[in-house]
Amino acid sequence: MEVNPHEVSDLIRLAILEDVADGDHSSLASVPAGKQQKARLLVKQDGVLAGVSVALQVFAEVDPNLEVSQILHDGDAIRKGDIVLTVSGSAQSILRAERLVLNIMQRMSGIATHTRRLVDAIRDLPVKLLDTRKTTPNFRVFEKMATAIGGAHNHRMGLYDMIMLKDNHIDYAGGIEAAIRKTREYLDRTGKNLKIEIETRNLAEVDEVLRIGGVDIIMLDNFSIADLRAAVEKIGGRFETEASGNITESSIRQVAETGVDGISSGALTHQINSLDLSLKAY
C-alpha cells in the first residue's frame, strides 16, 4: 500500500490535538519538566505486529528529541514478553505520546493478526484476500496499512478510486443494465479511467451482467458455496470474480476453493479485538 506521508502526519497531528488540547495536565502537574526517563513497549499477547512505523512518527511529532530504539518490525510474529522498542528522553513527552502510540498499535496489530490467520488459511490457493471500506472514520489509512501488513490486498481506498455498483446503486439507477450504461456514459464524459465492479445477488443477476458486459469485476454477494462454483463456471474467466459476505475463518477455505479471484471481508477491520500492548517505565 502506498501511503502519503503527509496524510499520515496530518492524522497524527489531529490525534495529538484531540488528546492533548491545551496540555497533558496530569504530567505537567506531577512530573518535573526536566526529568529524563526510559520506557519499553511490551507485548502482552501473541499475534502479528503492526503500527511500529506509525509509532515512530508519533514519538517524533510529540518530541523530536525523543530517542527511539526499534527492536521489532511491522509484520513480525510476536509473543507475550517481547520488547518492540525502547524510548528515552523527556518523561513528560513519553507520557504525552504513550496512549496514542498504544491505541494505534493495538488496533493495527489486532487487524494484522486476524488478517494473517485468514491469509494463512488460503495461502496455497490462487486467490486474494481483500479489505473493504468498512473502516473507522479518520483511521482508514492505518487500518488498511494493517491489513496489508497482515497479508491482504487493499481493495479501494474510498469512493474516488474505483466504481462499485452495489445493490442500492443498481436499484436507484433502475436496474443492472441502466446502472452499467449510465456508468459507461459517465466515464466517457469525464475521461476518468476507473475500474467498474458490480454486485450480484443471485445467479440470474450474474447472467444479466454477462449479457450486458461493460464491467471489470463481478461481486458474488452472499452466494452459497454451490452457487459460487456455478457462478465462476458461468463467468469462465471473462471478468474477475469477488466473493463477499459472511467470510469467517471457518468458511474462507471453502469459498476460496470455488475458484473466485478475490474474497473481500469487512470483518478484517470492523470486528477486531485489539492486541494487548503496554508502555512501561524502566
C-alpha positions as CSV (number, residue, x, y, z in Angstrom):
1,M,0.0,0.0,0.0
2,E,1.3,3.4,-1.0
3,V,0.8,5.9,1.9
4,N,1.0,9.6,1.6
5,P,3.4,10.5,4.5
6,H,1.8,14.0,4.7
7,E,-1.6,12.4,5.2
8,V,-0.3,10.2,8.0
9,S,1.4,13.2,9.6
10,D,-1.8,15.2,9.4
11,L,-3.8,12.4,11.0
12,I,-1.2,12.1,13.8
13,R,-1.3,15.8,14.5
14,L,-5.1,15.8,14.7
15,A,-5.0,12.8,17.1
16,I,-2.5,14.6,19.3
17,L,-4.7,17.7,19.3
18,E,-7.7,15.6,20.2
19,D,-5.9,14.0,23.2
20,V,-3.7,16.8,24.5
21,A,-5.6,20.0,23.6
22,D,-4.1,22.7,25.9
23,G,-1.9,20.4,27.8
24,D,-1.3,17.0,29.5
25,H,-2.1,18.4,32.8
26,S,-1.6,15.1,34.7
27,S,2.0,15.0,33.6
28,L,2.5,18.8,33.9
29,A,1.2,18.7,37.4
30,S,3.1,15.7,38.7
31,V,6.3,15.1,36.7
32,P,9.2,17.6,36.8
33,A,9.8,19.3,33.4
34,G,13.4,18.3,33.1
35,K,13.0,14.7,34.2
36,Q,14.5,12.2,31.8
37,Q,13.1,8.7,31.6
38,K,13.1,5.4,29.6
39,A,10.2,3.1,28.7
40,R,9.8,-0.2,26.9
41,L,6.9,-1.1,24.6
42,L,5.9,-4.6,25.7
43,V,3.9,-7.3,24.0
44,K,1.3,-8.9,26.3
45,Q,-0.4,-11.1,23.7
46,D,0.8,-13.3,20.8
47,G,0.0,-12.1,17.3
48,V,1.3,-10.1,14.4
49,L,2.9,-6.7,15.0
50,A,1.6,-3.6,13.1
51,G,1.9,0.1,13.5
52,V,5.6,0.4,14.5
53,S,6.3,2.8,11.6
54,V,3.4,5.0,12.8
55,A,4.5,4.9,16.4
56,L,7.9,6.2,15.3
57,Q,6.2,9.2,13.7
58,V,4.1,9.8,16.8
59,F,7.1,10.0,19.0
60,A,8.8,12.3,16.6
61,E,5.8,14.6,16.3
62,V,5.3,14.8,20.1
63,D,9.0,15.5,20.7
64,P,11.7,15.2,18.0
65,N,14.3,14.9,20.8
66,L,13.0,11.5,22.0
67,E,15.3,8.7,21.2
68,V,13.6,5.5,20.0
69,S,15.4,2.2,19.5
70,Q,13.4,-0.2,17.3
71,I,13.7,-3.9,18.0
72,L,10.8,-5.5,16.1
73,H,9.2,-4.5,12.8
74,D,5.8,-4.4,11.2
75,G,4.7,-7.9,10.1
76,D,6.8,-9.7,12.7
77,A,5.2,-12.6,14.6
78,I,5.2,-11.6,18.3
79,R,4.9,-13.4,21.6
80,K,4.0,-12.3,25.1
81,G,7.0,-10.8,26.7
82,D,8.7,-9.5,23.5
83,I,10.0,-5.9,23.6
84,V,9.0,-3.9,20.5
85,L,11.0,-0.8,21.1
86,T,12.5,1.4,23.8
87,V,12.2,5.2,24.1
88,S,14.2,7.6,26.2
89,G,14.0,11.3,26.8
90,S,11.6,13.8,28.4
91,A,9.3,11.9,30.8
92,Q,6.5,14.4,30.0
93,S,6.9,13.7,26.3
94,I,6.9,10.0,26.7
95,L,3.7,10.2,28.7
96,R,2.1,12.5,26.1
97,A,2.8,10.0,23.4
98,E,2.0,6.8,25.3
99,R,-1.7,6.4,24.8
100,L,-1.7,7.5,21.1
101,V,1.1,5.0,20.3
102,L,-0.7,2.2,22.1
103,N,-4.2,3.0,20.7
104,I,-2.8,2.9,17.1
105,M,-0.5,-0.1,17.5
106,Q,-3.0,-2.2,19.5
107,R,-5.7,-1.8,16.9
108,M,-3.4,-2.2,13.9
109,S,-1.8,-5.3,15.4
110,G,-5.3,-6.8,16.1
111,I,-6.2,-6.2,12.5
112,A,-2.9,-7.6,11.2
113,T,-3.2,-10.7,13.5
114,H,-6.8,-11.5,12.3
115,T,-5.8,-10.9,8.7
116,R,-2.8,-13.1,8.9
117,R,-4.9,-16.0,10.1
118,L,-7.3,-15.7,7.2
119,V,-4.4,-15.3,4.7
120,D,-2.7,-18.4,6.1
121,A,-5.9,-20.4,5.6
122,I,-5.8,-19.8,1.8
123,R,-2.1,-19.2,1.2
124,D,-1.7,-22.2,-1.1
125,L,-4.6,-21.1,-3.4
126,P,-4.6,-18.6,-6.2
127,V,-7.0,-16.1,-4.5
128,K,-6.5,-12.7,-2.9
129,L,-8.0,-11.6,0.4
130,L,-9.3,-8.1,0.1
131,D,-10.2,-5.4,2.6
132,T,-13.2,-3.1,2.3
133,R,-14.4,0.4,3.2
134,K,-15.9,-0.8,6.5
135,T,-13.3,1.2,8.5
136,T,-13.2,3.6,11.3
137,P,-13.7,7.2,10.1
138,N,-10.3,9.1,10.0
139,F,-8.5,5.9,10.8
140,R,-8.9,4.1,7.4
141,V,-5.3,4.7,6.3
142,F,-3.9,3.0,9.4
143,E,-6.4,0.1,9.2
144,K,-5.6,-0.5,5.6
145,M,-1.9,-0.4,6.4
146,A,-2.6,-3.1,8.9
147,T,-4.5,-5.4,6.5
148,A,-1.6,-5.1,4.1
149,I,0.9,-5.9,6.8
150,G,-1.2,-9.0,7.6
151,G,-1.0,-10.1,4.0
152,A,-4.3,-8.9,2.5
153,H,-4.6,-6.7,-0.6
154,N,-6.0,-3.2,-0.3
155,H,-9.2,-3.1,-2.4
156,R,-10.3,0.5,-2.9
157,M,-9.3,3.3,-0.5
158,G,-12.6,5.2,-0.9
159,L,-15.4,6.3,-3.3
160,Y,-12.9,8.1,-5.5
161,D,-10.6,5.4,-6.9
162,M,-13.0,2.8,-8.2
163,I,-16.6,2.4,-9.2
164,M,-18.5,-0.2,-7.3
165,L,-22.2,-0.6,-8.2
166,K,-23.8,-2.2,-5.2
167,D,-27.4,-3.1,-4.7
168,N,-28.6,0.4,-3.8
169,H,-26.8,1.9,-6.8
170,I,-28.5,-0.7,-9.0
171,D,-31.9,-0.1,-7.5
172,Y,-31.6,3.7,-7.6
173,A,-30.4,3.6,-11.2
174,G,-33.3,1.5,-12.4
175,G,-31.6,-1.9,-12.7
176,I,-28.4,-3.6,-13.7
177,E,-28.5,-2.6,-17.4
178,A,-29.3,1.0,-16.6
179,A,-26.5,1.2,-13.9
180,I,-23.9,-0.1,-16.2
181,R,-25.0,2.0,-19.2
182,K,-25.0,5.2,-17.1
183,T,-21.6,4.4,-15.6
184,R,-20.0,3.8,-19.0
185,E,-21.5,7.1,-20.2
186,Y,-20.2,8.9,-17.1
187,L,-16.6,7.6,-17.7
188,D,-16.8,8.5,-21.4
189,R,-18.0,12.0,-20.5
190,T,-15.5,12.7,-17.7
191,G,-12.5,10.9,-19.2
192,K,-11.9,9.0,-16.0
193,N,-10.1,5.7,-16.1
194,L,-11.7,3.7,-13.2
195,K,-12.4,0.0,-12.9
196,I,-16.0,-1.0,-12.6
197,E,-17.2,-3.6,-10.2
198,I,-20.9,-4.7,-9.9
199,E,-22.6,-6.6,-7.2
200,T,-24.8,-9.5,-8.0
201,R,-27.2,-11.2,-5.5
202,N,-28.0,-14.4,-7.4
203,L,-27.2,-16.4,-10.5
204,A,-29.9,-14.7,-12.5
205,E,-28.2,-11.3,-12.0
206,V,-24.8,-12.9,-12.9
207,D,-26.5,-14.0,-16.2
208,E,-27.7,-10.5,-16.8
209,V,-24.3,-8.9,-16.2
210,L,-22.7,-11.5,-18.6
211,R,-25.3,-10.5,-21.2
212,I,-24.6,-6.8,-20.8
213,G,-20.8,-6.8,-20.2
214,G,-19.0,-3.5,-19.7
215,V,-17.6,-4.2,-16.2
216,D,-14.3,-5.4,-14.8
217,I,-15.2,-7.3,-11.7
218,I,-18.4,-9.2,-10.7
219,M,-19.0,-9.4,-7.0
220,L,-20.9,-12.5,-5.8
221,D,-22.5,-11.4,-2.6
222,N,-23.7,-13.9,0.0
223,F,-23.8,-16.8,-2.5
224,S,-23.9,-20.3,-1.3
225,I,-20.8,-22.4,-2.0
226,A,-22.7,-24.3,-4.7
227,D,-23.8,-21.0,-6.3
228,L,-20.3,-19.6,-6.1
229,R,-19.0,-22.6,-8.1
230,A,-21.8,-22.2,-10.6
231,A,-21.1,-18.5,-11.0
232,V,-17.4,-19.0,-11.5
233,E,-18.1,-21.6,-14.2
234,K,-20.6,-19.3,-15.9
235,I,-18.2,-16.3,-15.9
236,G,-15.5,-18.5,-17.2
237,G,-12.7,-16.0,-16.7
238,R,-14.4,-13.2,-18.8
239,F,-14.4,-11.0,-15.7
240,E,-12.6,-11.0,-12.3
241,T,-14.8,-12.5,-9.6
242,E,-15.0,-11.5,-5.9
243,A,-16.9,-13.4,-3.2
244,S,-18.3,-11.3,-0.4
245,G,-20.4,-11.8,2.7
246,N,-20.1,-13.7,6.0
247,I,-16.4,-14.6,5.4
248,T,-15.0,-16.3,8.5
249,E,-12.0,-18.4,9.5
250,S,-14.2,-21.5,9.2
251,S,-15.7,-20.6,5.8
252,I,-12.9,-18.9,3.9
253,R,-11.2,-22.1,2.7
254,Q,-14.4,-23.4,1.1
255,V,-15.0,-20.1,-0.5
256,A,-11.5,-19.9,-1.9
257,E,-11.8,-23.4,-3.3
258,T,-14.7,-22.4,-5.6
259,G,-12.2,-20.6,-7.9
260,V,-13.0,-17.0,-7.2
261,D,-10.2,-14.5,-7.8
262,G,-10.8,-12.5,-4.6
263,I,-12.5,-12.7,-1.3
264,S,-13.5,-9.5,0.5
265,S,-14.1,-9.3,4.2
266,G,-15.3,-6.3,6.1
267,A,-14.6,-8.1,9.3
268,L,-10.9,-7.5,8.8
269,T,-11.4,-4.0,10.1
270,H,-14.8,-3.7,11.7
271,Q,-14.9,-6.7,14.0
272,I,-11.5,-6.7,15.6
273,N,-10.2,-7.2,19.1
274,S,-7.1,-5.0,19.7
275,L,-3.9,-6.8,20.6
276,D,-2.7,-6.2,24.2
277,L,0.5,-4.0,24.4
278,S,1.8,-1.7,27.1
279,L,4.4,1.0,27.5
280,K,6.3,0.7,30.9
281,A,9.0,2.8,32.5
282,Y,12.2,1.1,33.5
